[in-house]
Amino acid sequence: MCGIVGYVGPNVDEKALTVVMEGLARLEYRGYDSAGVALVTEDGIEAEKRAGKLENLRSALDAHPLDGSRTAIGHTRWATHGGPTDGNAHPHRGGQDDKLALIHNGIIENFHSLKKGLLAAGAQFQSETDTEVAAKLVGAEFDKTGDLTTAMLNVVQQLEGAFTLLAIHADQPGVVVGARRNSPLVVGLGDGENFLGSDVAAFIGYTRQALELGQDQIVTITPDGYSVMGFDGRPAEGTHYEVTWDAAAAERGGYATFMEKEINDQPHAVADTLLGRTDESGALVLDEVRISEEQLRAVDKITVVACGTAAYAGMVAKYAIEHWARIPVEVALAHEFRYADPVVDERTLVVSISQSGETMDTLMAVKHARELGAVTVSICNTHGSTIPRESDAVLYTHAGPEIAVASTKAFLAQITAAYILGLYLAQLRGGSYAEDAQAVMRDLADMPAKIQDLLGRMDRVKEMAEFMADTRSVLFLGRNVGYPVAMEGALKLKELAYIHAEGFAAGELKHGPIALIDAGQPVFVIVPSPDTPHDLHKKVVSNIQEIRARGARTLVIAHDGDEDVEPFASEVIRIPACPPMLAPLLAIVPLQVFALQLSTAKGLDVDQPRNLAKSVTVE
């Protein structure tokens, strides 16, 4: 997830650069691996870009100011293809004499094959990015057609994946052209000036009039107007609306808190994590692999190391990897791993999970595992961070920056990555489930839409949280993949509402925890799909009956169409039906919303809970 800004307006010195830099400051939450700008000047395209946070770009511009311009684009990057370096930073150049500059948000899935064609034609590349491929293609098309909109149209028809592209050209100084597919782009409508941005935060300081673009559309802006067409070349219309929030709220996408925004970002976080996971033959791939397939095939044991929310994602990983790859998996808290004298050797795969890639407990566990000879794979959300660099292979999640301390979208992205890893290992081993990997990936591709559907059903969950604001204890029960969901649901309530909350494996009830059940005790129960093997669904329904008989208030999370829970539930929260193994991607969402709303009802700071930090960089 990257931030993009485009501007065209009156020929006033510094106005374009000022607008773009202000927009990037508001969009830096979307990416802070690098930043760059490009302007159309009398001398052609002038550009500056720097790795690191936006302040590095500001310093470079202070040292070497760019000429005034009426047309500019800017980018703040969340690295996907290629590390966070000056060379990989956007904008990228293309066309004769590098007269074109282009920026990009998303992933172009077929860039490998497109790049081969460009290399064969003599193109030279300066970066490791998929974006530079698009820049070379659009530049070459402009050289043929002499029109930036036509060039963009000809190129987007060749691209696969999710992307937003913005381009400027020295030979069309008053024009910015943008295109979007499965990636956000909005138009800001001004008086004698117009804007483009990943969201309205990019231009909220200048106009509240906006145009929402549809899927597969190209927009061309000039100082005096705009035009929209589809990828089929036919004229199209956007949807006008007026932004009703102020600049501060715009940074949160109009939501009251970053956590609320990030909960609503989850369909995109899962979809983006799934992008680009297959090669030209359709086989699953990891992002960076510095070990051989033979080493991975030789693995006979897997240990997942993680802390907190990431550890619960690791528990889901255990179920998925054992199911698909038939390799035994254990989950260890990273801060306990190296002190427990772990049994690890060269046939052990240690999988670390960390949002930041800097979690000290997890980093030290990875280093210890490597000292013992283990093969290491990192699941991480931050390119260039320490844990991926210390690991033999990396599978990056693409959740984008997560600002709220309590993790939400990173958790779903980690689970998604764990599924991909499980399928990848099954593919390598050629086990009985290897041939089903593509079918599971198709099921995963349906999950973002199901999460979006579920987010639209949360009104009753919010009402429940409001009238339960004085609750002092909440219990959570689950079985199989529902067990880590119960644990994560309890953690969210501890983090945000500062009340007693415990998650249990539902089968443990009769072994002690049922003593906690008293009249009125709220208990969330995560019910597995009726399709789950071994009559597990029936067993959980029996658990609901047991605690209901002892006076519990049963808050049941069940799949659409599951009527068996109705007689025993005080409340039923429905989630869309899905394959049993994928259910955590849905079942956790109501628990996130409940914790958020209960904390809000108590008047607490949702984004920065007391005593907590986003990244734990001490052991």
C-alpha positions, 0 to 999 in steps of 0.5 A, spaced: 500 500 500 503 506 497 500 513 497 500 517 491 498 524 489 497 528 482 496 535 481 495 540 475 494 547 476 496 555 475 503 556 473 505 559 480 512 558 482 512 552 487 504 551 488 505 544 485 510 541 489 507 544 495 501 541 494 504 534 492 509 534 499 503 536 503 499 530 500 504 526 501 505 528 509 498 526 509 499 519 506 505 517 509 501 512 513 500 508 507 508 507 506 514 510 509 520 506 506 521 511 501 518 518 497 519 521 491 516 527 486 516 529 479 515 535 476 514 538 469 518 544 468 521 548 462 527 543 461 523 537 462 522 532 467 525 534 474 525 529 479 527 527 486 526 521 491 529 518 497 529 512 501 526 512 508 521 517 511 518 523 507 523 527 511 529 525 507 526 527 501 524 534 504 532 535 506 534 533 499 529 538 496 532 543 501 539 542 498 537 541 491 530 545 489 526 543 483 524 549 478 517 551 479 511 547 475 504 547 474 504 539 474 507 534 479 506 527 482 508 524 488 509 518 491 510 515 498 512 507 498 510 501 502 515 496 498 513 490 495 517 489 489 525 491 491 527 493 497 527 500 500 532 504 496 533 510 492 533 506 486 527 503 487 523 509 490 518 512 485 517 515 480 520 511 475 522 514 468 520 511 461 520 513 454 525 517 449 530 521 453 526 519 459 521 524 458 515 520 462 515 519 470 510 514 473 508 512 480 504 506 482 500 503 488 499 495 487 502 489 484 503 488 477 502 480 477 505 479 470 511 484 470 516 478 469 513 476 462 513 484 460 520 485 463 522 479 458 519 483 452 522 489 454 529 487 455 529 483 449 527 490 445 533 493 448 530 496 454 535 498 460 532 498 468 535 501 474 530 498 479 528 491 481 520 494 481 514 492 477 513 499 477 519 501 472 516 496 467 509 500 467 513 506 466 517 503 460 511 501 457 507 507 457 513 511 455 514 507 449 507 507 447 507 515 448 513 515 443 508 512 438 502 515 439 504 522 442 498 522 447 499 520 454 492 518 455 492 513 449 499 511 451 496 509 458 490 506 455 494 501 451 498 499 457 493 498 462 490 492 457 496 488 458 497 489 465 494 483 470 494 484 478 492 490 482 494 497 480 493 505 480 498 508 476 499 516 475 503 519 469 506 525 467 510 527 460 514 533 458 511 534 452 504 534 455 506 539 461 499 541 463 496 533 464 496 528 469 493 521 467 491 516 472 488 509 472 486 504 477 484 497 477 483 494 484 486 499 488 484 506 490 484 513 486 480 519 487 479 525 483 479 532 487 476 538 483 478 545 484 477 552 481 483 552 475 486 546 479 485 539 479 488 533 484 489 525 484 490 521 490 490 515 493 484 518 498 482 525 499 487 526 504 491 528 499 488 534 497 483 535 503 487 542 504 485 545 497 478 542 496 472 538 498 469 536 492 471 529 489 470 524 484 470 517 485 472 513 480 470 506 478 473 499 477 478 499 470 477 506 469 482 512 466 482 519 468 485 525 465 486 531 469 488 538 466 487 545 470 480 546 467 477 539 467 477 532 467 475 526 463 474 519 464 474 512 460 474 505 461 479 500 460 475 499 453 476 506 451 469 508 452 467 514 455 465 513 463 462 517 469 465 518 476 461 519 482 461 526 485 461 527 492 463 532 497 468 530 503 465 532 510 471 531 514 476 535 516 484 534 514 485 531 521 480 526 520 482 525 512 488 522 515 484 516 518 480 516 511 474 519 515 474 514 521 474 516 528 480 512 529 486 509 526 483 502 528 476 503 526 480 504 519 484 498 519 478 494 521 475 496 515 482 496 511 482 488 512 479 486 505 484 490 502 489 487 506 487 480 505 487 481 497 493 485 497 497 479 501 494 474 496 497 478 490 503 476 486 503 469 489 504 465 483 509 464 477 508 464 470 507 456 470 501 457 476 506 455 482 506 458 488 512 462 490 515 466 496 518 473 496 525 472 497 528 465 498 535 464 499 535 456 500 534 451 496 527 447 494 531 440 496 532 443 503 525 445 504 523 438 502 527 435 507 524 439 513 521 434 518 518 439 523 516 446 523 516 451 529 513 457 529 515 463 533 512 469 535 509 473 540 502 476 542 497 477 536 502 474 531 503 467 536 495 466 535 496 467 527 501 462 528 496 457 532 492 458 525 498 456 521 499 450 525 492 447 523 493 449 516 500 447 515 499 440 518 492 439 514 495 441 507 503 439 508 502 433 513 508 436 517 508 436 524 508 443 527 509 446 534 508 454 536 513 457 541 512 464 544 518 467 541 521 470 548 521 462 551 523 459 545 531 460 546 530 459 554 527 452 553 533 448 550 529 447 543 530 441 539 532 444 533 536 441 527 538 442 520 531 439 518 527 444 522 524 449 519 523 455 524 517 460 521 517 467 525 511 472 524 512 479 526 508 485 523 514 490 524 520 485 523 523 488 529 520 484 535 526 483 539 524 477 542 522 474 535 529 476 532 533 473 538 529 466 537 530 467 529 538 468 531 538 462 536 534 457 531 540 459 525 545 458 530 542 451 531 542 449 524 535 450 522 532 453 516 528 460 517 522 463 514 519 470 516 512 472 515 513 480 516 509 486 514 515 491 513 520 490 507 527 491 509 526 490 516 531 486 521 527 479 521 526 478 514 534 480 513 536 475 518 531 469 515 533 464 509 526 466 506 521 471 506 513 471 505 511 479 506 504 481 508 501 487 504 497 490 509 500 496 509 502 501 515 498 499 521 498 505 526 493 503 531 497 499 537 492 493 537 493 489 531 487 488 526 489 488 519 496 485 520 493 479 524 488 477 518 494 478 513 499 474 517 493 468 517 493 469 509 500 468 509 500 462 513 495 459 508 500 461 503 506 458 506 502 451 508 500 450 500 507 452 498 510 447 502 504 442 500 506 443 493 514 442 494 512 435 498 507 433 492 503 430 498 496 428 497 493 436 498 498 439 493 493 438 487 488 442 491 493 448 492 490 452 486 482 450 489 484 453 496 487 459 493 481 460 489 477 459 495 482 464 499 480 469 493 473 469 495 475 471 502 476 479 501 469 480 498 466 475 504 470 480 509 467 486 506 460 483 506 461 481 514 463 488 515 456 491 513 453 486 518 456 489 525 451 494 527 448 489 532 455 487 535 456 495 536 450 495 540 452 489 544 458 493 546 455 499 548 450 496 553 455 492 555 460 497 557 460 496 564 462 488 563 468 486 568 469 479 565 468 476 558 470 469 556 471 466 549 471 459 547 473 456 540 475 449 538 480 447 532 482 454 528 476 457 532 481 456 539 486 461 536 480 466 534 478 466 541 485 467 544 485 473 540 478 476 541 480 476 549 487 479 547 483 485 544 479 486 549 484 486 554 488 491 550 483 496 549 478 495 554 482 493 560 478 488 563 478 481 564 478 476 558 480 469 557 480 465 551 479 457 552 479 451 548 472 449 548 473 442 550 477 444 556 471 447 559 469 441 563 476 440 566 476 447 570 474 453 567 466 452 567 467 454 574 467 461 572 460 461 569 455 464 573 449 467 572 449 473 566 457 471 565 458 473 557 461 468 553 463 468 546 463 462 542 466 461 535 462 455 532 466 451 527 462 450 520 457 445 520 462 442 514 468 441 519 470 433 520 469 429 526 462 432 529 466 438 531 460 442 530 456 438 534 461 438 540 461 446 540 453 446 540 453 442 546 458 446 549 453 452 548 448 448 552 452 446 557 454 454 559 447 456 557 444 451 563 449 454 568 446 461 566 451 464 561 449 469 556 451 466 550 454 470 544 455 465 538 459 467 532 456 462 527 456 461 519 450 463 515 445 457 515 447 454 521 440 453 525 443 448 530 445 454 535 439 458 535 435 455 541 441 456 545 444 462 543 442 469 547 445 472 541 447 470 534 452 473 530 452 471 523 458 470 518 458 468 511 459 461 510 466 459 508 471 452 508 472 451 515 480 452 515 479 459 512 474 461 518 478 465 522 479 470 517 471 472 518 470 469 525 475 474 528 472 481 525 466 481 530 470 480 536 475 486 533 469 490 532 466 489 539 473 490 543 473 497 539 466 499 540 466 497 548 473 501 549 470 507 545 464 506 550 468 507 556 471 513 553 478 510 552 484 511 547 483 506 542 489 507 538 494 508 543 492 503 549 495 504 556 502 501 557 503 498 550 507 500 544 506 498 537 513 494 536 516 491 542 524 492 540 527 490 547 527 483 550 
